Amino acid sequence: MSHNIKFFNQYLLAKLRRIYFMALPENKADYKKSRVNFTIGDSAAQTIVQLAGGTFIATLMTYCNISDANIGIITSLASLAAIAQIFLIQYMGRIKKYKFLVCFTSFFRVLFSVIYFVPFLPISDELKALLIVLFYFLAQIFVQIGTPASQDWIASLVPSRLRGKYFSIKDSVAVFVVSGTMLIAGVIFDFFKSKSIRMGFLVLGILILVLVIINVIAMSKMKEPRVSYLNTEGKEMHGRLVKRAKETNPVTHKTEKGKLLPELAEAFRDKKFRKALILQSLYITGFYISIPFIASYQVNVLKLPYTFMMLVGFFCNLYRIYITPKIGRMADKYGMAKILRYSLAILGLNLLAIAFTVPANAYPFHILGALLSSTAWAFVGIGLFGVQLDFFKNEKRMIWLSLVSSLSGALGFLVSVVGGRLLNFLEGHSVTINGLYIYPQQILNVLGFLILIGCSVYIKFQIETEKIDTNRQDGRVSV
């Protein structure tokens, strides 16, 4: 019996090693299948983000008596969680394979499911709020740890000349899945809102759990071009052969890249890294001074029905699905930076539209804002990522992605805290113009608009003027 158990354990470990450490793409078909699986996994992950954020998380926190200002700060914990990346740079710089790390951290998205079961616990609202914040923050830490590795992984699977096309198609699929799921979730929430909103939380928790399983399975089926240690014939080594290689050449192993301070110093000496970091920081500032506080404004002030918001979002996302591939092809033709400049300006106009939204005009202005938002988000995420891929050295890409994410993430959380404090201050000190009451969120959205317009100007004069060195290694069979 013990012999059978030992044999089964060895078989299982060998199977896991083959899946997570030996899955090299051998031909173009493997690359294509991996990109398809990433699209599936990323669609599930983006849906989880939406179900564990926005109006749904705002409703959950409101149910547990958390204030609007604190809701905005708590939802910004995703940005603060990115700091975890900087403390792991020494480890990430030495890691040879990303697949297991990405799949392992993706599994912890299950904590987003757990937070929707908290209202069922027989404890006080204070403890419920504490558990929601704890689980939400832990989930965001694991997501942020795995994000740079997953970004570098998919970048290595896509030829640089096709990035705009692939990422736009991937986002179109993800948007379709997200919008359909959100519409269904919105109808369910409106149905249970007047009867038993906790049942709505239960459905969301189960749905997120299913999506986590889909996400992990899809990522596990992908191939990984990154190679570990190579022998004299240029073939990848595993297991005991790797251990023996380390023992025979310990100096090389000890002096591998990844030390925090040298990596920071080298990154900041690079002009393109500095520009990419400044761009990301400007965007993050404009985002977190305003957007984290919009959901609670829509739910608690504008009193918009969930079904209406999700229905508008669904049709606007269909529009986004239509335009995204076209914008992606434009980016391949004219450059990521140029299209990103226009997209950020449109995102700024979206914030300006929300700034003019009040209960009296909530329905038409919400539709206008949603159209502008869909147009902007068709490329903002793709463009920011694409500029970083264009600017970062291939051998430093994962570490520099981690640095940009962690540094701008810390900034984002600080900005959201400032936004929350400003929101509290304005709620206690009414602002009126010609006798018209100005809601605090309107002022925050005007600030976000001004910052994003400044970000677009920075792209025009600092990013578009840089020469791009095309990476010809990505998306090619090498081993």
C-alpha positions in Angstrom: 0.0 0.0 0.0 2.8 2.4 1.0 4.6 1.5 -2.2 1.6 2.4 -4.3 1.2 5.7 -2.5 4.9 6.5 -3.1 4.6 5.6 -6.7 1.5 7.8 -7.1 3.2 10.7 -5.4 6.2 10.4 -7.7 3.9 10.2 -10.7 2.0 13.3 -9.6 5.1 15.3 -9.0 6.5 14.3 -12.4 3.2 15.3 -14.0 3.2 18.7 -12.2 6.9 19.3 -13.2 6.0 18.6 -16.9 3.0 20.9 -16.8 4.6 23.8 -14.9 8.3 23.6 -15.6 8.8 21.7 -18.9 6.1 23.1 -21.2 8.2 24.7 -24.0 6.4 25.7 -27.2 7.9 23.6 -30.0 6.2 25.2 -33.0 3.9 28.1 -34.1 0.8 26.1 -33.2 2.0 25.9 -29.6 2.4 29.7 -29.5 -1.1 30.2 -31.0 -2.7 27.7 -28.5 -1.0 29.5 -25.7 -2.2 32.9 -26.8 -5.8 31.5 -27.0 -5.5 30.0 -23.5 -4.2 33.3 -22.2 -7.2 35.1 -23.7 -9.5 32.6 -21.9 -7.7 32.9 -18.6 -7.4 36.7 -18.9 -11.1 37.0 -19.7 -12.0 35.1 -16.5 -9.5 37.3 -14.5 -10.9 40.5 -15.8 -14.4 39.4 -15.0 -13.3 38.6 -11.5 -11.9 42.1 -11.2 -15.2 43.6 -12.2 -17.3 41.4 -10.0 -15.0 42.1 -7.0 -14.9 45.8 -7.7 -17.0 48.8 -8.8 -20.7 48.9 -7.8 -20.8 45.4 -6.4 -18.0 45.8 -3.9 -19.4 49.3 -3.1 -22.7 47.7 -2.3 -21.1 45.0 -0.1 -19.1 47.6 1.8 -22.2 49.9 2.2 -24.1 46.9 3.5 -21.4 46.6 6.2 -21.7 50.3 7.0 -18.4 51.5 5.4 -18.4 55.2 4.4 -18.1 56.4 0.8 -14.6 57.9 1.4 -13.3 54.6 3.0 -14.8 52.6 0.1 -12.7 54.5 -2.3 -9.6 54.0 -0.3 -10.2 50.3 0.3 -10.8 49.7 -3.4 -7.4 51.4 -4.0 -5.7 48.7 -2.0 -5.0 47.0 -5.3 -2.5 49.8 -6.0 -0.9 49.6 -2.5 -0.6 45.8 -2.9 1.7 46.4 -5.9 4.4 47.4 -3.4 4.8 43.7 -2.6 6.5 43.3 -6.0 9.4 45.5 -5.1 10.3 43.3 -2.0 10.4 40.2 -4.3 12.6 41.6 -7.0 15.7 39.8 -5.7 13.7 36.5 -6.0 12.0 37.4 -9.3 15.3 38.3 -10.9 16.6 34.8 -10.3 13.5 32.8 -11.2 13.8 30.8 -14.4 10.2 29.8 -15.0 7.1 32.0 -14.5 4.3 29.5 -15.1 4.0 28.0 -11.7 4.2 31.4 -10.0 1.5 32.8 -12.2 -0.9 29.9 -11.7 -0.2 29.8 -8.0 -0.9 33.5 -7.5 -4.0 33.3 -9.8 -5.5 30.6 -7.5 -5.6 33.1 -4.6 -8.2 35.1 -6.5 -10.5 32.8 -4.7 -10.3 35.3 -1.8 -12.4 37.6 -3.9 -15.1 34.9 -3.7 -14.7 34.6 0.0 -15.5 38.3 0.7 -19.0 37.8 -0.6 -19.7 35.1 2.0 -18.7 37.4 4.9 -22.2 38.9 5.3 -23.4 35.4 6.3 -21.1 35.3 9.3 -22.8 35.9 12.7 -20.5 38.7 13.7 -20.6 42.5 14.1 -20.5 44.9 11.1 -17.1 46.1 12.3 -15.6 42.6 12.1 -17.3 42.0 8.8 -15.7 45.1 7.4 -12.3 44.1 8.8 -12.5 40.6 7.2 -13.6 42.1 3.8 -10.6 44.5 3.9 -8.2 41.8 4.9 -9.3 39.2 2.3 -9.5 41.9 -0.4 -6.0 43.1 0.4 -4.5 39.6 0.5 -6.1 38.7 -2.8 -4.7 41.9 -4.4 -1.2 41.1 -3.1 -1.2 37.7 -4.8 -2.6 39.2 -8.0 0.0 42.0 -8.0 2.9 39.5 -7.4 1.9 37.4 -10.4 1.0 40.3 -12.8 4.5 41.3 -14.0 5.4 37.6 -14.6 2.2 37.0 -16.6 2.8 40.2 -18.6 6.4 39.2 -19.5 5.1 35.7 -20.3 2.4 36.8 -22.7 4.8 39.4 -24.2 7.2 36.5 -25.0 4.4 34.7 -26.9 3.4 37.6 -29.2 5.6 38.9 -32.0 6.2 42.6 -31.5 4.7 43.5 -34.9 1.4 41.9 -33.9 1.1 43.2 -30.4 -1.6 45.8 -31.1 -3.7 43.3 -33.1 -3.4 40.4 -30.6 -4.0 42.5 -27.4 -7.0 44.3 -29.0 -8.6 41.0 -30.0 -7.9 39.6 -26.5 -9.4 42.6 -24.9 -12.5 42.4 -27.2 -13.1 38.8 -26.1 -12.6 39.8 -22.5 -14.9 42.8 -22.7 -17.6 40.6 -24.3 -17.4 38.0 -21.5 -17.2 40.7 -18.8 -20.1 42.7 -20.1 -22.4 39.7 -20.5 -21.5 38.5 -17.0 -22.0 41.9 -15.5 -25.4 42.3 -17.1 -26.5 39.0 -15.6 -25.1 40.0 -12.3 -26.8 43.4 -12.4 -30.2 41.8 -13.1 -29.7 39.3 -10.2 -28.7 42.1 -7.8 -31.7 44.2 -8.7 -33.9 41.1 -8.2 -32.5 40.4 -4.7 -32.0 44.0 -3.7 -35.5 44.4 -2.3 -35.9 40.9 -1.0 -32.6 39.5 0.3 -29.5 41.2 -0.9 -27.3 38.5 0.8 -28.5 36.0 -1.7 -27.1 38.3 -4.4 -23.8 38.2 -2.6 -24.0 34.4 -2.5 -24.5 34.2 -6.2 -21.5 36.5 -6.9 -19.3 34.5 -4.6 -20.1 31.2 -6.4 -19.7 32.9 -9.8 -16.2 34.2 -8.9 -15.2 30.8 -7.6 -16.1 29.2 -11.0 -14.1 31.9 -12.8 -11.0 31.3 -10.6 -11.1 27.6 -11.6 -11.3 28.6 -15.3 -8.5 31.1 -15.0 -6.1 28.6 -13.3 -6.9 25.8 -15.8 -6.4 28.0 -18.8 -3.1 29.4 -17.6 -1.9 25.8 -16.8 -2.5 24.8 -20.4 -0.2 27.5 -21.8 3.3 26.9 -22.9 6.3 29.0 -21.7 9.1 30.1 -24.0 11.5 31.0 -21.1 14.2 28.4 -20.6 16.0 27.3 -17.5 19.6 26.1 -17.5 21.0 24.9 -20.8 23.5 22.1 -21.5 26.4 22.3 -24.0 24.0 21.3 -26.8 21.7 24.2 -26.0 19.0 22.0 -24.6 17.1 22.8 -21.4 18.0 20.9 -18.3 15.7 19.9 -15.4 15.8 18.3 -12.0 19.1 16.7 -11.0 20.9 18.1 -14.0 20.1 21.6 -12.9 21.2 20.9 -9.4 24.5 19.5 -10.7 25.0 22.5 -13.0 24.6 24.8 -9.9 27.1 22.8 -7.9 29.7 22.9 -10.7 29.4 26.6 -11.2 28.3 28.1 -7.9 29.8 31.6 -8.7 27.5 32.1 -11.6 24.5 31.2 -9.5 25.4 33.5 -6.7 25.9 36.5 -8.9 22.7 36.3 -10.8 20.7 39.5 -11.4 18.0 40.6 -9.1 19.5 42.6 -6.2 17.1 45.4 -5.3 19.4 48.4 -5.0 21.5 47.7 -8.1 18.4 47.0 -10.1 16.9 50.3 -9.0 20.0 52.2 -9.8 20.3 50.6 -13.3 16.6 51.2 -14.0 16.7 54.9 -13.1 19.9 55.5 -15.1 17.9 54.4 -18.2 16.1 57.4 -19.8 13.3 55.3 -21.3 12.5 53.6 -18.0 12.3 57.0 -16.3 9.9 58.3 -19.0 7.7 55.1 -18.8 7.6 55.5 -15.0 6.6 59.2 -15.2 3.9 58.3 -17.8 2.5 55.6 -15.6 2.6 57.8 -12.5 0.7 60.6 -14.2 -1.9 58.2 -15.4 -2.2 56.6 -11.9 -2.6 60.0 -10.3 -5.4 61.0 -12.6 -7.1 57.6 -12.1 -6.9 57.3 -8.3 -7.9 60.9 -7.5 -11.3 60.3 -9.1 -12.3 56.8 -10.3 -12.3 54.9 -7.0 -15.1 57.2 -5.7 -17.3 57.0 -8.8 -19.0 53.7 -7.9 -20.3 54.8 -4.5 -21.4 58.1 -6.1 -23.5 56.2 -8.7 -25.0 53.9 -6.0 -25.5 56.3 -3.1 -26.0 59.7 -4.7 -27.3 59.2 -8.2 -29.4 56.2 -7.2 -28.9 54.5 -10.6 -30.5 51.0 -10.8 -28.0 48.1 -11.3 -29.9 46.8 -14.2 -29.8 50.2 -16.0 -26.0 50.6 -15.3 -25.2 47.0 -16.5 -27.5 47.3 -19.5 -25.8 50.6 -20.6 -22.4 48.9 -19.9 -23.4 45.9 -22.0 -24.2 47.9 -25.1 -21.3 50.2 -24.7 -19.0 47.2 -24.4 -20.4 45.8 -27.6 -19.4 49.1 -29.2 -16.0 48.7 -27.5 -15.6 45.2 -28.9 -16.3 46.6 -32.4 -13.7 49.4 -32.2 -10.9 47.7 -30.2 -9.4 45.6 -33.0 -9.5 48.6 -35.3 -7.7 50.8 -32.7 -5.2 47.9 -32.2 -4.4 47.9 -35.9 -4.0 51.6 -35.9 -1.5 51.3 -33.0 0.5 48.8 -35.0 0.6 51.2 -37.9 1.0 54.6 -36.2 2.6 53.6 -32.9 1.4 52.7 -29.4 2.2 56.1 -27.9 0.2 58.2 -30.4 -3.0 56.2 -30.0 -2.5 56.1 -26.3 -2.4 59.9 -26.2 -5.8 60.2 -27.8 -7.2 57.4 -25.6 -6.1 59.1 -22.4 -7.6 62.4 -23.5 -10.9 60.7 -24.1 -10.7 59.1 -20.7 -10.3 62.6 -19.3 -13.4 63.7 -21.1 -15.2 60.7 -19.5 -14.3 62.1 -16.1 -15.4 65.6 -17.1 -18.8 64.1 -18.2 -19.2 62.4 -14.8 -18.2 65.7 -13.1 -21.3 67.3 -14.7 -23.6 64.3 -13.7 -26.1 65.0 -11.0 -29.3 63.2 -9.9 -31.4 65.5 -12.3 -29.5 64.4 -15.4 -28.0 61.1 -14.2 -29.5 58.9 -16.9 -28.4 60.7 -20.1 -25.1 61.8 -18.7 -24.3 58.2 -17.5 -24.9 57.0 -21.0 -22.5 59.7 -22.4 -19.9 58.9 -19.8 -20.2 55.2 -20.6 -19.6 55.8 -24.3 -16.5 57.9 -23.6 -15.3 55.4 -21.1 -15.7 52.5 -23.6 -13.9 54.4 -26.3 -11.0 55.2 -24.0 -10.6 51.8 -22.3 -10.6 50.2 -25.7 -6.9 51.1 -25.7 -5.7 52.7 -22.5 -4.6 49.5 -20.8 -3.1 48.1 -24.1 -1.3 51.3 -24.8 0.3 51.7 -21.4 1.5 48.1 -21.5 2.6 48.5 -25.1 4.7 51.6 -24.4 6.5 49.8 -21.6 7.2 46.8 -23.8 8.6 49.2 -26.4 10.8 51.0 -23.9 12.1 48.2 -21.7 15.1 46.0 -22.5 14.1 42.3 -23.1 16.4 40.9 -20.4 15.2 43.5 -17.8 11.5 43.5 -18.8 10.0 41.5 -15.9 12.0 43.3 -13.3 11.3 46.8 -14.8 7.6 45.9 -15.1 7.6 45.0 -11.4 9.4 48.3 -10.5 7.0 50.5 -12.5 4.0 48.6 -11.1 5.1 48.8 -7.4 6.3 52.4 -7.5 3.3 53.7 -9.3 1.1 51.5 -7.1 2.3 53.1 -3.9 1.7 56.4 -5.5 -1.8 55.4 -6.5 -2.7 54.4 -3.0 -1.4 57.7 -1.5 -3.4 59.6 -4.1 -6.5 57.7 -3.2 -6.0 58.5 0.5 -5.6 62.1 -0.4 -8.8 61.8 -2.5 -10.6 60.2 0.4 -9.5 62.9 2.8 -10.5 65.6 0.3 -13.9 63.9 -0.1 -14.5 63.9 3.6 -13.5 67.6 3.9 -15.8 68.6 1.1 -18.7 66.6 2.5 -18.2 68.7 5.7 -17.8 72.0 3.9 -20.5 72.5 1.2 -19.4 74.0 -2.1 -22.0 76.0 -4.1 -21.7 77.9 -7.4 -24.5 80.4 -8.0 -26.6 78.6 -5.5 -26.0 75.2 -7.1 -24.7 72.5 -4.7 -21.5 70.9 -6.0 -21.0 67.2 -4.9 -17.5 66.4 -3.7 -17.1 63.6 -6.3 -17.7 66.2 -9.1 -14.7 68.2 -7.9 -12.5 65.0 -7.8 -13.5 64.2 -11.3 -12.5 67.6 -12.6 -9.1 67.1 -11.0 -8.8 63.7 -12.7 -9.7 65.3 -16.0 -7.0 68.0 -15.7 -4.3 65.4 -14.8 -5.2 63.1 -17.7 -5.0 65.9 -20.2 -1.6 66.8 -18.8 -0.7 63.1 -19.2 -1.6 63.3 -22.9 0.5 66.4 -23.4 3.5 64.5 -21.8 3.1 61.7 -24.3 3.1 64.1 -27.2 6.4 65.8 -26.2 8.3 63.1 -24.3 7.1 59.6 -25.3 6.4 60.0 -29.0 9.8 61.6 -29.6 11.7 58.4 -28.4 13.0 55.9 -30.9 11.7 52.4 -30.5 14.1 49.4 -30.6 12.0 46.5 -32.0 12.3 43.2 -30.1 12.6 40.4 -32.6 12.8 37.5 -30.0 9.2 37.4 -28.9 6.8 35.0 -30.5 9.6 32.9 -32.2 10.4 29.3 -31.7 13.9 29.2 -30.3 14.2 25.9 -28.4 
